[in-house]
């Protein structure tokens, strides 16, 4: 297991940024969106509304 609690696993953009962040204890994925001084964080969900879990993280 990683020593970090959260890890950025994907990042796109410079002025408008999108990041996919993984919680290293559960594997649940979050999206962070940043534009200028505004931003937001949300859990990524599947079509049934359940949190997405990183397939590569699953043991």
PQR file with spaces between the fields and no chain letter, atoms N, CA, C, O and H, PARSE charges and radii, in Angstrom:
ATOM       1  N    UNK     1       0.843   -1.180    0.000 -0.4000 1.5000
ATOM       2  CA   UNK     1       0.000    0.000    0.000 -0.0000 2.0000
ATOM       3  C    UNK     1       0.887    1.242    0.000  0.5500 1.7000
ATOM       4  O    UNK     1       1.950    1.259    0.620 -0.5500 1.4000
ATOM       5  N    UNK     2       0.446    2.259   -0.689 -0.4000 1.5000
ATOM       6  CA   UNK     2       1.181    3.516   -0.752 -0.0000 2.0000
ATOM       7  C    UNK     2       1.148    4.224    0.601  0.5500 1.7000
ATOM       8  O    UNK     2       0.199    4.073    1.370 -0.5500 1.4000
ATOM       9  H    UNK     2      -0.417    2.246   -1.192  0.4000 1.0000
ATOM      10  N    UNK     3       2.188    4.992    0.876 -0.4000 1.5000
ATOM      11  CA   UNK     3       2.225    5.759    2.108 -0.0000 2.0000
ATOM      12  C    UNK     3       1.302    6.974    2.039  0.5500 1.7000
ATOM      13  O    UNK     3       0.880    7.497    3.070 -0.5500 1.4000
ATOM      14  H    UNK     3       2.959    5.115    0.251  0.4000 1.0000
ATOM      15  N    UNK     4       0.990    7.420    0.818 -0.4000 1.5000
ATOM      16  CA   UNK     4       0.093    8.562    0.644 -0.0000 2.0000
ATOM      17  C    UNK     4      -1.355    8.104    0.759  0.5500 1.7000
ATOM      18  O    UNK     4      -1.712    7.014    0.314 -0.5500 1.4000
ATOM      19  H    UNK     4       1.333    6.994   -0.019  0.4000 1.0000
ATOM      20  N    UNK     5      -2.179    8.946    1.359 -0.4000 1.5000
ATOM      21  CA   UNK     5      -3.601    8.614    1.473 -0.0000 2.0000
ATOM      22  C    UNK     5      -4.304    8.783    0.130  0.5500 1.7000
ATOM      23  O    UNK     5      -5.157    7.975   -0.236 -0.5500 1.4000
ATOM      24  H    UNK     5      -1.889    9.832    1.721  0.4000 1.0000
ATOM      25  N    UNK     6      -3.939    9.847   -0.611 -0.4000 1.5000
ATOM      26  CA   UNK     6      -4.504   10.110   -1.931 -0.0000 2.0000
ATOM      27  C    UNK     6      -3.374   10.197   -2.947  0.5500 1.7000
ATOM      28  O    UNK     6      -2.254   10.591   -2.622 -0.5500 1.4000
ATOM      29  H    UNK     6      -3.245   10.503   -0.313  0.4000 1.0000
ATOM      30  N    UNK     7      -3.691    9.819   -4.196 -0.4000 1.5000
ATOM      31  CA   UNK     7      -2.697    9.859   -5.255 -0.0000 2.0000
ATOM      32  C    UNK     7      -3.350   10.340   -6.549  0.5500 1.7000
ATOM      33  O    UNK     7      -4.423    9.863   -6.919 -0.5500 1.4000
ATOM      34  H    UNK     7      -4.601    9.499   -4.461  0.4000 1.0000
ATOM      35  N    UNK     8      -2.714   11.275   -7.231 -0.4000 1.5000
ATOM      36  CA   UNK     8      -3.212   11.746   -8.528 -0.0000 2.0000
ATOM      37  C    UNK     8      -2.809   10.707   -9.561  0.5500 1.7000
ATOM      38  O    UNK     8      -1.624   10.418   -9.728 -0.5500 1.4000
ATOM      39  H    UNK     8      -1.843   11.663   -6.931  0.4000 1.0000
ATOM      40  N    UNK     9      -3.803   10.141  -10.259 -0.4000 1.5000
ATOM      41  CA   UNK     9      -3.487    9.109  -11.237 -0.0000 2.0000
ATOM      42  C    UNK     9      -3.666    9.584  -12.675  0.5500 1.7000
ATOM      43  O    UNK     9      -3.221    8.909  -13.602 -0.5500 1.4000
ATOM      44  H    UNK     9      -4.765   10.376  -10.123  0.4000 1.0000
ATOM      45  N    UNK    10      -4.313   10.739  -12.879 -0.4000 1.5000
ATOM      46  CA   UNK    10      -4.437   11.313  -14.216 -0.0000 2.0000
ATOM      47  C    UNK    10      -4.616   12.813  -14.079  0.5500 1.7000
ATOM      48  O    UNK    10      -5.251   13.290  -13.138 -0.5500 1.4000
ATOM      49  H    UNK    10      -4.674   11.288  -12.125  0.4000 1.0000
ATOM      50  N    UNK    11      -4.052   13.554  -15.023 -0.4000 1.5000
ATOM      51  CA   UNK    11      -4.131   15.014  -14.975 -0.0000 2.0000
ATOM      52  C    UNK    11      -4.190   15.540  -16.399  0.5500 1.7000
ATOM      53  O    UNK    11      -3.431   15.096  -17.260 -0.5500 1.4000
ATOM      54  H    UNK    11      -3.536   13.167  -15.787  0.4000 1.0000
ATOM      55  N    UNK    12      -5.100   16.497  -16.653 -0.4000 1.5000
ATOM      56  CA   UNK    12      -5.235   17.098  -17.975 -0.0000 2.0000
ATOM      57  C    UNK    12      -5.399   18.599  -17.833  0.5500 1.7000
ATOM      58  O    UNK    12      -6.030   19.077  -16.890 -0.5500 1.4000
ATOM      59  H    UNK    12      -5.717   16.857  -15.953  0.4000 1.0000
ATOM      60  N    UNK    13      -4.830   19.339  -18.770 -0.4000 1.5000
ATOM      61  CA   UNK    13      -5.038   20.774  -18.847 -0.0000 2.0000
ATOM      62  C    UNK    13      -4.027   21.583  -18.056  0.5500 1.7000
ATOM      63  O    UNK    13      -3.312   21.068  -17.196 -0.5500 1.4000
ATOM      64  H    UNK    13      -4.318   18.951  -19.536  0.4000 1.0000
ATOM      65  N    UNK    14      -3.992   22.874  -18.380 -0.4000 1.5000
ATOM      66  CA   UNK    14      -3.120   23.809  -17.685 -0.0000 2.0000
ATOM      67  C    UNK    14      -3.944   24.924  -17.044  0.5500 1.7000
ATOM      68  O    UNK    14      -3.912   25.085  -15.823 -0.5500 1.4000
ATOM      69  H    UNK    14      -4.572   23.292  -19.079  0.4000 1.0000
ATOM      70  N    UNK    15      -4.677   25.693  -17.842 -0.4000 1.5000
ATOM      71  CA   UNK    15      -5.506   26.762  -17.282 -0.0000 2.0000
ATOM      72  C    UNK    15      -6.792   26.206  -16.680  0.5500 1.7000
ATOM      73  O    UNK    15      -7.263   26.667  -15.641 -0.5500 1.4000
ATOM      74  H    UNK    15      -4.703   25.563  -18.833  0.4000 1.0000
ATOM      75  N    UNK    16      -7.340   25.216  -17.352 -0.4000 1.5000
ATOM      76  CA   UNK    16      -8.507   24.495  -16.827 -0.0000 2.0000
ATOM      77  C    UNK    16      -8.033   23.066  -16.565  0.5500 1.7000
ATOM      78  O    UNK    16      -7.728   22.327  -17.501 -0.5500 1.4000
ATOM      79  H    UNK    16      -6.957   24.841  -18.196  0.4000 1.0000
ATOM      80  N    UNK    17      -7.974   22.687  -15.306 -0.4000 1.5000
ATOM      81  CA   UNK    17      -7.400   21.393  -14.935 -0.0000 2.0000
ATOM      82  C    UNK    17      -8.452   20.383  -14.506  0.5500 1.7000
ATOM      83  O    UNK    17      -9.409   20.701  -13.801 -0.5500 1.4000
ATOM      84  H    UNK    17      -8.222   23.287  -14.545  0.4000 1.0000
ATOM      85  N    UNK    18      -8.239   19.170  -14.955 -0.4000 1.5000
ATOM      86  CA   UNK    18      -9.009   18.021  -14.483 -0.0000 2.0000
ATOM      87  C    UNK    18      -8.018   17.027  -13.903  0.5500 1.7000
ATOM      88  O    UNK    18      -7.009   16.720  -14.538 -0.5500 1.4000
ATOM      89  H    UNK    18      -7.461   18.912  -15.528  0.4000 1.0000
ATOM      90  N    UNK    19      -8.289   16.521  -12.710 -0.4000 1.5000
ATOM      91  CA   UNK    19      -7.440   15.513  -12.093 -0.0000 2.0000
ATOM      92  C    UNK    19      -8.320   14.362  -11.631  0.5500 1.7000
ATOM      93  O    UNK    19      -9.420   14.579  -11.123 -0.5500 1.4000
ATOM      94  H    UNK    19      -9.108   16.771  -12.194  0.4000 1.0000
ATOM      95  N    UNK    20      -7.837   13.142  -11.808 -0.4000 1.5000
ATOM      96  CA   UNK    20      -8.488   11.973  -11.227 -0.0000 2.0000
ATOM      97  C    UNK    20      -7.609   11.547  -10.063  0.5500 1.7000
ATOM      98  O    UNK    20      -6.411   11.309  -10.220 -0.5500 1.4000
ATOM      99  H    UNK    20      -6.944   12.966  -12.221  0.4000 1.0000
ATOM     100  N    UNK    21      -8.229   11.458   -8.889 -0.4000 1.5000
ATOM     101  CA   UNK    21      -7.515   11.178   -7.649 -0.0000 2.0000
ATOM     102  C    UNK    21      -8.026    9.867   -7.069  0.5500 1.7000
ATOM     103  O    UNK    21      -9.233    9.630   -7.016 -0.5500 1.4000
ATOM     104  H    UNK    21      -9.201   11.652   -8.761  0.4000 1.0000
ATOM     105  N    UNK    22      -7.102    9.017   -6.634 -0.4000 1.5000
ATOM     106  CA   UNK    22      -7.480    7.731   -6.031 -0.0000 2.0000
ATOM     107  C    UNK    22      -7.218    7.759   -4.529  0.5500 1.7000
ATOM     108  O    UNK    22      -6.155    8.188   -4.081 -0.5500 1.4000
ATOM     109  H    UNK    22      -6.121    9.209   -6.677  0.4000 1.0000
ATOM     110  N    UNK    23      -8.193    7.300   -3.763 -0.4000 1.5000
ATOM     111  CA   UNK    23      -8.018    7.100   -2.321 -0.0000 2.0000
ATOM     112  C    UNK    23      -7.318    5.754   -2.164  0.5500 1.7000
ATOM     113  O    UNK    23      -7.879    4.718   -2.524 -0.5500 1.4000
ATOM     114  H    UNK    23      -9.057    6.952   -4.127  0.4000 1.0000
ATOM     115  N    UNK    24      -6.110    5.760   -1.634 -0.4000 1.5000
ATOM     116  CA   UNK    24      -5.279    4.555   -1.630 -0.0000 2.0000
ATOM     117  C    UNK    24      -5.709    3.479   -0.643  0.5500 1.7000
ATOM     118  O    UNK    24      -5.195    2.363   -0.714 -0.5500 1.4000
ATOM     119  H    UNK    24      -5.654    6.601   -1.342  0.4000 1.0000
ATOM     120  N    UNK    25      -6.616    3.759    0.261 -0.4000 1.5000
ATOM     121  CA   UNK    25      -7.102    2.717    1.172 -0.0000 2.0000
ATOM     122  C    UNK    25      -8.288    1.962    0.584  0.5500 1.7000
ATOM     123  O    UNK    25      -8.466    0.775    0.857 -0.5500 1.4000
ATOM     124  H    UNK    25      -7.034    4.666    0.319  0.4000 1.0000
ATOM     125  N    UNK    26      -9.103    2.645   -0.223 -0.4000 1.5000
ATOM     126  CA   UNK    26     -10.313    2.023   -0.765 -0.0000 2.0000
ATOM     127  C    UNK    26     -10.283    1.848   -2.281  0.5500 1.7000
ATOM     128  O    UNK    26     -11.016    1.017   -2.816 -0.5500 1.4000
ATOM     129  H    UNK    26      -8.958    3.610   -0.445  0.4000 1.0000
ATOM     130  N    UNK    27      -9.445    2.620   -2.985 -0.4000 1.5000
ATOM     131  CA   UNK    27      -9.396    2.570   -4.443 -0.0000 2.0000
ATOM     132  C    UNK    27     -10.464    3.415   -5.114  0.5500 1.7000
ATOM     133  O    UNK    27     -10.548    3.430   -6.342 -0.5500 1.4000
ATOM     134  H    UNK    27      -8.850    3.296   -2.550  0.4000 1.0000
ATOM     135  N    UNK    28     -11.282    4.118   -4.340 -0.4000 1.5000
ATOM     136  CA   UNK    28     -12.349    4.945   -4.904 -0.0000 2.0000
ATOM     137  C    UNK    28     -11.750    6.144   -5.643  0.5500 1.7000
ATOM     138  O    UNK    28     -10.786    6.756   -5.183 -0.5500 1.4000
ATOM     139  H    UNK    28     -11.214    4.105   -3.343  0.4000 1.0000
ATOM     140  N    UNK    29     -12.344    6.468   -6.804 -0.4000 1.5000
ATOM     141  CA   UNK    29     -11.844    7.541   -7.660 -0.0000 2.0000
ATOM     142  C    UNK    29     -12.663    8.819   -7.488  0.5500 1.7000
ATOM     143  O    UNK    29     -13.885    8.779   -7.347 -0.5500 1.4000
ATOM     144  H    UNK    29     -13.127    5.971   -7.177  0.4000 1.0000
ATOM     145  N    UNK    30     -11.964    9.950   -7.503 -0.4000 1.5000
ATOM     146  CA   UNK    30     -12.571   11.279   -7.403 -0.0000 2.0000
ATOM     147  C    UNK    30     -12.098   12.126   -8.569  0.5500 1.7000
ATOM     148  O    UNK    30     -11.011   11.903   -9.102 -0.5500 1.4000
ATOM     149  H    UNK    30     -10.971    9.982   -7.618  0.4000 1.0000
ATOM     150  N    UNK    31     -12.912   13.101   -8.969 -0.4000 1.5000
ATOM     151  CA   UNK    31     -12.498   14.055   -9.986 -0.0000 2.0000
ATOM     152  C    UNK    31     -12.398   15.432   -9.353  0.5500 1.7000
ATOM     153  O    UNK    31     -13.308   15.873   -8.651 -0.5500 1.4000
ATOM     154  H    UNK    31     -13.795   13.283   -8.536  0.4000 1.0000
ATOM     155  N    UNK    32     -11.282   16.106   -9.607 -0.4000 1.5000
ATOM     156  CA   UNK    32     -11.071   17.478   -9.149 -0.0000 2.0000
ATOM     157  C    UNK    32     -10.994   18.353  -10.392  0.5500 1.7000
ATOM     158  O    UNK    32     -10.210   18.076  -11.299 -0.5500 1.4000
ATOM     159  H    UNK    32     -10.543   15.747  -10.177  0.4000 1.0000
ATOM     160  N    UNK    33     -11.807   19.413  -10.439 -0.4000 1.5000
ATOM     161  CA   UNK    33     -11.848   20.339  -11.569 -0.0000 2.0000
ATOM     162  C    UNK    33     -11.480   21.712  -11.058  0.5500 1.7000
ATOM     163  O    UNK    33     -12.032   22.174  -10.059 -0.5500 1.4000
ATOM     164  H    UNK    33     -12.444   19.639   -9.701  0.4000 1.0000
ATOM     165  N    UNK    34     -10.547   22.377  -11.738 -0.4000 1.5000
ATOM     166  CA   UNK    34     -10.072   23.682  -11.295 -0.0000 2.0000
ATOM     167  C    UNK    34     -10.009   24.626  -12.483  0.5500 1.7000
ATOM     168  O    UNK    34      -9.401   24.312  -13.506 -0.5500 1.4000
ATOM     169  H    UNK    34     -10.099   22.002  -12.550  0.4000 1.0000
ATOM     170  N    UNK    35     -10.653   25.808  -12.339 -0.4000 1.5000
ATOM     171  CA   UNK    35     -10.590   26.870  -13.332 -0.0000 2.0000
ATOM     172  C    UNK    35     -10.328   28.157  -12.579  0.5500 1.7000
ATOM     173  O    UNK    35     -11.171   28.611  -11.805 -0.5500 1.4000
ATOM     174  H    UNK    35     -11.147   26.063  -11.508  0.4000 1.0000
ATOM     175  N    UNK    36      -9.149   28.753  -12.803 -0.4000 1.5000
ATOM     176  CA   UNK    36      -8.804   29.978  -12.081 -0.0000 2.0000
ATOM     177  C    UNK    36      -8.806   29.735  -10.586  0.5500 1.7000
ATOM     178  O    UNK    36      -8.076   28.882  -10.082 -0.5500 1.4000
ATOM     179  H    UNK    36      -8.464   28.384  -13.431  0.4000 1.0000
ATOM     180  N    UNK    37      -9.638   30.496   -9.878 -0.4000 1.5000
ATOM     181  CA   UNK    37      -9.728   30.361   -8.420 -0.0000 2.0000
ATOM     182  C    UNK    37     -10.908   29.505   -7.978  0.5500 1.7000
ATOM     183  O    UNK    37     -11.151   29.350   -6.781 -0.5500 1.4000
ATOM     184  H    UNK    37     -10.231   31.189  -10.288  0.4000 1.0000
ATOM     185  N    UNK    38     -11.641   28.949   -8.939 -0.4000 1.5000
ATOM     186  CA   UNK    38     -12.807   28.126   -8.611 -0.0000 2.0000
ATOM     187  C    UNK    38     -12.495   26.656   -8.875  0.5500 1.7000
ATOM     188  O    UNK    38     -11.757   26.322   -9.802 -0.5500 1.4000
ATOM     189  H    UNK    38     -11.443   29.074   -9.911  0.4000 1.0000
ATOM     190  N    UNK    39     -13.064   25.792   -8.054 -0.4000 1.5000
ATOM     191  CA   UNK    39     -12.825   24.370   -8.249 -0.0000 2.0000
ATOM     192  C    UNK    39     -13.860   23.536   -7.547  0.5500 1.7000
ATOM     193  O    UNK    39     -14.670   24.040   -6.770 -0.5500 1.4000
ATOM     194  H    UNK    39     -13.663   26.064   -7.301  0.4000 1.0000
ATOM     195  N    UNK    40     -13.823   22.261   -7.827 -0.4000 1.5000
ATOM     196  CA   UNK    40     -14.754   21.349   -7.186 -0.0000 2.0000
ATOM     197  C    UNK    40     -14.186   19.950   -7.144  0.5500 1.7000
ATOM     198  O    UNK    40     -13.295   19.609   -7.923 -0.5500 1.4000
ATOM     199  H    UNK    40     -13.165   21.851   -8.458  0.4000 1.0000
ATOM     200  N    UNK    41     -14.700   19.138   -6.234 -0.4000 1.5000
ATOM     201  CA   UNK    41     -14.269   17.758   -6.062 -0.0000 2.0000
ATOM     202  C    UNK    41     -15.519   16.898   -5.939  0.5500 1.7000
ATOM     203  O    UNK    41     -16.444   17.230   -5.198 -0.5500 1.4000
ATOM     204  H    UNK    41     -15.423   19.415   -5.602  0.4000 1.0000
ATOM     205  N    UNK    42     -15.537   15.789   -6.673 -0.4000 1.5000
ATOM     206  CA   UNK    42     -16.688   14.891   -6.608 -0.0000 2.0000
ATOM     207  C    UNK    42     -16.234   13.454   -6.793  0.5500 1.7000
ATOM     208  O    UNK    42     -15.221   13.196   -7.443 -0.5500 1.4000
ATOM     209  H    UNK    42     -14.786   15.519   -7.275  0.4000 1.0000
ATOM     210  N    UNK    43     -16.973   12.534   -6.232 -0.4000 1.5000
ATOM     211  CA   UNK    43     -16.688   11.115   -6.426 -0.0000 2.0000
ATOM     212  C    UNK    43     -17.193   10.717   -7.816  0.5500 1.7000
ATOM     213  O    UNK    43     -18.245   11.182   -8.253 -0.5500 1.4000
ATOM     214  H    UNK    43     -17.796   12.744   -5.704  0.4000 1.0000
ATOM     215  N    UNK    44     -16.444    9.862   -8.503 -0.4000 1.5000
ATOM     216  CA   UNK    44     -16.884    9.339   -9.794 -0.0000 2.0000
ATOM     217  C    UNK    44     -17.777    8.131   -9.535  0.5500 1.7000
ATOM     218  O    UNK    44     -17.461    7.289   -8.694 -0.5500 1.4000
ATOM     219  H    UNK    44     -15.589    9.484   -8.148  0.4000 1.0000
ATOM     220  N    UNK    45     -18.890    8.047  -10.258 -0.4000 1.5000
ATOM     221  CA   UNK    45     -19.847    6.959  -10.050 -0.0000 2.0000
ATOM     222  C    UNK    45     -20.131    6.239  -11.363  0.5500 1.7000
ATOM     223  O    UNK    45     -19.933    6.796  -12.443 -0.5500 1.4000
ATOM     224  H    UNK    45     -19.147    8.730  -10.941  0.4000 1.0000
ATOM     225  N    UNK    46     -20.601    4.987  -11.258 -0.4000 1.5000
ATOM     226  CA   UNK    46     -20.995    4.232  -12.442 -0.0000 2.0000
ATOM     227  C    UNK    46     -22.452    4.530  -12.785  0.5500 1.7000
ATOM     228  O    UNK    46     -23.067    5.403  -12.173 -0.5500 1.4000
ATOM     229  H    UNK    46     -20.762    4.535  -10.381  0.4000 1.0000
ATOM     230  N    UNK    47     -23.004    3.814  -13.752 -0.4000 1.5000
ATOM     231  CA   UNK    47     -24.379    4.076  -14.201 -0.0000 2.0000
ATOM     232  C    UNK    47     -25.434    3.763  -13.138  0.5500 1.7000
ATOM     233  O    UNK    47     -26.578    4.203  -13.254 -0.5500 1.4000
ATOM     234  H    UNK    47     -22.504    3.104  -14.248  0.4000 1.0000
ATOM     235  N    UNK    48     -25.058    3.010  -12.107 -0.4000 1.5000
ATOM     236  CA   UNK    48     -25.989    2.683  -11.030 -0.0000 2.0000
ATOM     237  C    UNK    48     -25.808    3.588   -9.813  0.5500 1.7000
ATOM     238  O    UNK    48     -26.483    3.416   -8.798 -0.5500 1.4000
ATOM     239  H    UNK    48     -24.129    2.653  -12.012  0.4000 1.0000
ATOM     240  N    UNK    49     -24.890    4.555   -9.923 -0.4000 1.5000
ATOM     241  CA   UNK    49     -24.663    5.489   -8.831 -0.0000 2.0000
ATOM     242  C    UNK    49     -23.695    5.002   -7.763  0.5500 1.7000
ATOM     243  O    UNK    49     -23.554    5.630   -6.714 -0.5500 1.4000
ATOM     244  H    UNK    49     -24.342    4.694  -10.748  0.4000 1.0000
ATOM     245  N    UNK    50     -23.022    3.875   -8.030 -0.4000 1.5000
ATOM     246  CA   UNK    50     -22.044    3.348   -7.078 -0.0000 2.0000
ATOM     247  C    UNK    50     -20.667    3.956   -7.374  0.5500 1.7000
ATOM     248  O    UNK    50     -20.340    4.190   -8.537 -0.5500 1.4000
ATOM     249  H    UNK    50     -23.136    3.365   -8.882  0.4000 1.0000
ATOM     250  N    UNK    51     -19.865    4.213   -6.351 -0.4000 1.5000
ATOM     251  CA   UNK    51     -18.540    4.801   -6.571 -0.0000 2.0000
ATOM     252  C    UNK    51     -17.669    3.916   -7.467  0.5500 1.7000
ATOM     253  O    UNK    51     -17.664    2.691   -7.341 -0.5500 1.4000
ATOM     254  H    UNK    51     -20.131    4.023   -5.406  0.4000 1.0000
ATOM     255  N    UNK    52     -16.929    4.568   -8.379 -0.4000 1.5000
ATOM     256  CA   UNK    52     -15.997    3.832   -9.226 -0.0000 2.0000
ATOM     257  C    UNK    52     -14.753    3.476   -8.420  0.5500 1.7000
ATOM     258  O    UNK    52     -14.237    4.286   -7.649 -0.5500 1.4000
ATOM     259  H    UNK    52     -16.932    5.563   -8.481  0.4000 1.0000
ATOM     260  N    UNK    53     -14.287    2.254   -8.617 -0.4000 1.5000
ATOM     261  CA   UNK    53     -13.082    1.772   -7.939 -0.0000 2.0000
ATOM     262  C    UNK    53     -12.050    1.483   -9.018  0.5500 1.7000
ATOM     263  O    UNK    53     -12.356    0.835  -10.019 -0.5500 1.4000
ATOM     264  H    UNK    53     -14.706    1.597   -9.243  0.4000 1.0000
ATOM     265  N    UNK    54     -10.842    1.958   -8.818 -0.4000 1.5000
ATOM     266  CA   UNK    54      -9.745    1.772   -9.762 -0.0000 2.0000
ATOM     267  C    UNK    54      -9.496    0.278   -9.963  0.5500 1.7000
ATOM     268  O    UNK    54      -9.160   -0.427   -9.012 -0.5500 1.4000
ATOM     269  H    UNK    54     -10.593    2.485   -8.005  0.4000 1.0000
ATOM     270  N    UNK    55      -9.659   -0.212  -11.205 -0.4000 1.5000
ATOM     271  CA   UNK    55      -9.495   -1.634  -11.494 -0.0000 2.0000
ATOM     272  C    UNK    55      -8.059   -2.100  -11.242  0.5500 1.7000
ATOM     273  O    UNK    55      -7.846   -3.236  -10.817 -0.5500 1.4000
ATOM     274  H    UNK    55      -9.932    0.361  -11.978  0.4000 1.0000
ATOM     275  N    UNK    56      -7.066   -1.226  -11.500 -0.4000 1.5000
ATOM     276  CA   UNK    56      -5.676   -1.601  -11.286 -0.0000 2.0000
ATOM     277  C    UNK    56      -5.358   -1.681   -9.791  0.5500 1.7000
ATOM     278  O    UNK    56      -4.420   -2.371   -9.392 -0.5500 1.4000
ATOM     279  H    UNK    56      -7.240   -0.304  -11.845  0.4000 1.0000
ATOM     280  N    UNK    57      -6.131   -0.982   -8.971 -0.4000 1.5000
ATOM     281  CA   UNK    57      -5.904   -0.958   -7.531 -0.0000 2.0000
ATOM     282  C    UNK    57      -6.420   -2.223   -6.846  0.5500 1.7000
ATOM     283  O    UNK    57      -5.850   -2.683   -5.855 -0.5500 1.4000
ATOM     284  H    UNK    57      -6.893   -0.421   -9.295  0.4000 1.0000
ATOM     285  N    UNK    58      -7.520   -2.785   -7.394 -0.4000 1.5000
ATOM     286  CA   UNK    58      -8.144   -3.953   -6.773 -0.0000 2.0000
ATOM     287  C    UNK    58      -7.131   -5.063   -6.576  0.5500 1.7000
ATOM     288  O    UNK    58      -6.320   -5.335   -7.461 -0.5500 1.4000
ATOM     289  H    UNK    58      -7.982   -2.412   -8.199  0.4000 1.0000
ATOM     290  N    UNK    59      -7.176   -5.698   -5.429 -0.4000 1.5000
ATOM     291  CA   UNK    59      -6.201   -6.756   -5.130 -0.0000 2.0000
ATOM     292  C    UNK    59      -6.796   -8.122   -5.320  0.5500 1.7000
ATOM     293  O    UNK    59      -6.116   -9.127   -5.113 -0.5500 1.4000
ATOM     294  H    UNK    59      -7.835   -5.477   -4.710  0.4000 1.0000
